[in-house]
Amino acid sequence: MVDAATALSAADPVLGRLITALGDPELPARRPDRPDGGEHYAALVRTIAGQQLSVRAAQAVWRKLLDRFDGRAPTPEEVLASDAEELRAAAGLSRAKVSYLRSLAEHVVTGELELDRLNELPDDDVIAELTGVKGLGEWSAHMFLMFQLERPDILATGDLGIRRAVELAYGLPGLPKPAELTELAEAWRPHRSAACRYLWRSLDATPA
């Protein structure tokens, strides 16, 4: 990721100053392995379970869900075989999230969503595939692309943290709209995923 930091700094002086202020430009290296469909499924289950929750609350729900299935993520078949109310109560899920988990499981079981193919698909096609599942929106697809598939040029236009970090770093009068963020981020290509990571880190370094 050092090359990304160098490229971003050269392309955007504001982002460059932010990267310098954060110190070590190193970001997590790409994994040598390629996640398979089972790992992708578990990642999506965790995404749904943790939606609209704080990090701590999302972790607690995830632990409860793992405990319900002997310390591992449930398979699609197990989700569909589970009683919806029992699953909701055991893991602390809302009824809506249980319906989303069932939608994901149904898409996988029927073959409508082929998780093993996602490694090979272009970014836009991955987004289209994932957002066909009830409860998975564009933000979820962006997070999956960035963190699960480790695609290098993803811009999380709907992420409140990214928008807030850009507002602060660029001295904007308010949160940038997605279209404004997209225009500003053109200079970050093809390293927009790295730029997002730096922007998130900048919030951690900003006094509350």
N, C-alpha and C positions, 0 to 999 in steps of 0.2 A: 504493500500500500504506500510505500515511500514515493513511488513514481506518481501515484494519484495525488499525493500531497503536493508534490512539486508542480505537477500540471495544473492543479486547482489554484495554487498560489500565483502561478504565472498568468492564468486566465482571468482571475478575479482578485484585485488587490484587497478588497474588503474581506473576502474569505481567506486570503493569504495571511492577513494580520490576525485573524481569528485562529488559524492553524498555528501560527507562531506563538501566540499567547497560550495556547493549550499545551505547548511543550512538545513532548515526544510525538512525532508524526506517525508512529507505527499504529496500524489498525490490525485487527485479527486477520491472520492469513487464511486463505481459502483452504477448505478441507481437501485432503488428497483423495477421499472416497466420493462416490456419487450416491446420495441417498436413494433408496428404492421406494416403491410404492407404499410399503408398510410404514416407513418413516414419514413419508409425506402425509399419510392418513393420520398418524398420531399427531403430527404438527398441526394439522387442520382441526382435529378434535380439541387440542389445547387452545387454539385460537378462538374457537367458538365458546369454549368454557370460560375463557377469561375476558370476553368482550365487555366493555363498559365497566370494568372493575379496576381498582387500584392494583398496582403490582403485587402488593402483599395479599390482597383479597383473592386475586387471580391464582396466586400460588397455593393458597389454602384450598380453593375449589379443586384445583388440579390434583393436589395430594389426596383429597377425599375421593376423587374419581378413580385414581390409581388404586387406592385401598379397596374400593368396591370390586376391582378386577385383579386382585392378588398382586398388586404392585406394578401393573403394566397398563398401558392404554387398551381400551376395549377394541375388539375387532368390529367391523361393520355388522357381522352376523350377531355378535353379542349385544350390540346396541339395539338392533331390531328385535331381538328375543327378550330384551329386558322390559319389565313393566314400567311404563313411562312415569307413573307417580312414585314408584319405589326408587327409580333412578334419580328423579328430581330430589327426593328427600335425602337419599344417601350421599349425594355429591353437593348438595346445596345449589342446585341449578334452578333457574326459572323454567316455567313451562315452555316459554318461547325457545330457550336454548335447547331443551330436550327435543323440541320439534326440529330445530336446526340440525342437531346431531343425527336425528333420524333421516332427515333429508339428505345429508351427506352420505350416510350409510346406504341409503337406497340408490343414490347415484352411483356409488362404487359397486354395489352388488349387481345392479342391472347392466353395468358396463358403460353407462352414460358418461361417467367420469373415469377415464383410464389414467390412474395416477402414475403408472410407470412411463407413460408417454410424456409427462410434463417436462422431464429433463431435456427433451429434444425440441420442444415447441418454442417458437418465438415468444417474447414477453407478452405481446398483445393477445396472442392465442391462449396463453396461460390464464390471463385475466378473464378472457371470455369463458373459458372452461370453468374456472372457479366461481365466477359470479352467477353461473347457472344454478348453483346450489343455494337454496333458501338460507339466509343468514350470513352468507359470505359476500361482502361488498367489495368495492374497489380498494378500500384501505386494507382489508384483510389480504387481498390478492397482492398488493404492493409489499406487505410485510412478508408474505410467503416467498415472493420473488427475491426479495433482498436478503432474508435470513436463512431460508430453507434451500433455495436454489442458488443463492449467492450470485445473482446476476449483478453486473457492475454498474449498470446505468439506469437505476430505478429512482424516480422522484416521487416521494410520498406526498402528493399535492394536498391530500385531505388530512394529513397529520397535524394536529394542533401544536404539538411540540416543535415541529419544523417551521411552521408558520410563525410561531412566537419567537423562535431563535432568529429567523430572518428579520422580523420586525425590529428586534433589539440590535442585531449586528449592522443593519443598514439604516437605522434611524428612521424607520417608517412611522407615519402617524397612526397606524393601526395594523391589524393582521392582514397580510396580503391575501387577496383572493387566489384561488387555484390558477386562474389564467395569468395573473400577475406573477405568481411564483414560477410558473412554467416559463414565462418570458425571461425572467431574471436568471433562471437556471440554465438557459441555453449555453451560456459560457462554460458550464461545468461538464458538458458532455465530453467524453464518454465515461465520466467518473461521478455521476450524480449520486450513486449509492454511497460512495465515500464521503461526498459532501454532506449528505444527510446524517451520517454518523458523526461527523465533526460538529454539525449544528446541534445534534442532541447532546453531545458532550459539552458544548458551550453553555447549555442551560444548567448542567451540573456545576459548572464553574462560576455561574452568575449568582451573586448574593440574592437571597430571597427578599 
